[in-house]
Amino acid sequence: MDLRISSSTAPLSGAGLARRAATPQAEGNEVGFSSALKGALQSVSAAQNHASALQREVQMENPSVSLEETMVAIQKAQVGFQATLHVRNRMVQAYTDIMNMQV
């Protein structure tokens, strides 16, 4: 299931890090599951911060911020957060299954 949002202004630009983790990077950057997860969590956090900032600007009646842009940013942040929760739940379930295995 591909959860990437293909937009040039999408704040969730790190959402595709899990797919790119298999390709080697230059200059000794860490490549792996933990760095991909960290990047994805940071992008979800950035999306939530961006949505909160836009919401605050709309509440202060800033004419340069549109309500439509704010609602789209809020929905993107919500989708990212829901995807993060699903990943967390799957990881906890996998951990529980491994711990309950008989050796």
N, C-alpha and C positions, 0 to 999 in steps of 0.2 A: 504494500500500500504506500503510495507516494504522497507525502504530506507537504511537499515543497510548494510555495506560492511563487509563481513566475511573474514578478513585477519588478520594474527597474527601481521603484522607490520603496520596496518592501523592507520593513525593518527586521524581518525574519531571515536575513541573508545567510545566517549560519545554520539554517535548518537542514541544508544538504550536506553538512559536514560528515555525517555517518557514511554516506556513499563515497565521499572522496577520501576517507581515511585509509583506504587500501593503496592509494597511489603514494609513492614516496615523495617527500618534500625536501627542499634544499635547506642548507644551513643548520641542520640538526634539530629542526622543530620536531616536537613530539608528535607521533602519529599512532593512534590507537583508539580503543574504545573510550578510555577515560577522557582524552582530549576532545573527542567528538561529542561526548556527552556534556562536557563542560562548555563547549562552544554552543551547543544547542540550548543549554540552560541560560547562558548569557544572552543569546538572541531572544529567547522568550521574555527574559527580564527586561531587555531593551525595548521590546514591543510594548510591554505593559507600562513602562515608564513613559514612552512616547504617547501612548493612549491617554495616560493620566494628565500629561502636560497639555495635550490638545483639549481634553475635557475641561481642565482648569481655565484655559483661554476662552472656551465657549461660554463658560459660566460668567466670566468677566466681560462678556459681550465684545470681544475683540473682533472687529469687522474683517480682519485678514484671515481668520480661521473659519472654515465652513462647517456646518453641522454634519454634512454628508461625509466629509473627510474624517471628522471625529468619529462618527459611527462606524465607518469602515475600519479605522485603526482599532477601535474597541473590539470589534468582531474578530479581527486578526489576532489580537492579543488573547481573546477568549479561546479561539481555536488552538493556538499554540499551547496555552495552559492545559486544555483538555487532552491534547496529544501527550504532553509531559506527564499528566496524571496516569494515562493509560500505560505509558512506558514504565513508570514507577510501579504500578500495580503488577505488570507482567514480570518485572525483575523480582519483586517480593515473592510472587508466586513461584518463580523458578528457584529462588533461594530456598523457599519452604519445601519444594519438591525434592531438591537435592539433599537437604538436611534430613528428610524423612526416608531416604533410600537406605535399604539394609545393605551392609557391606559383607 
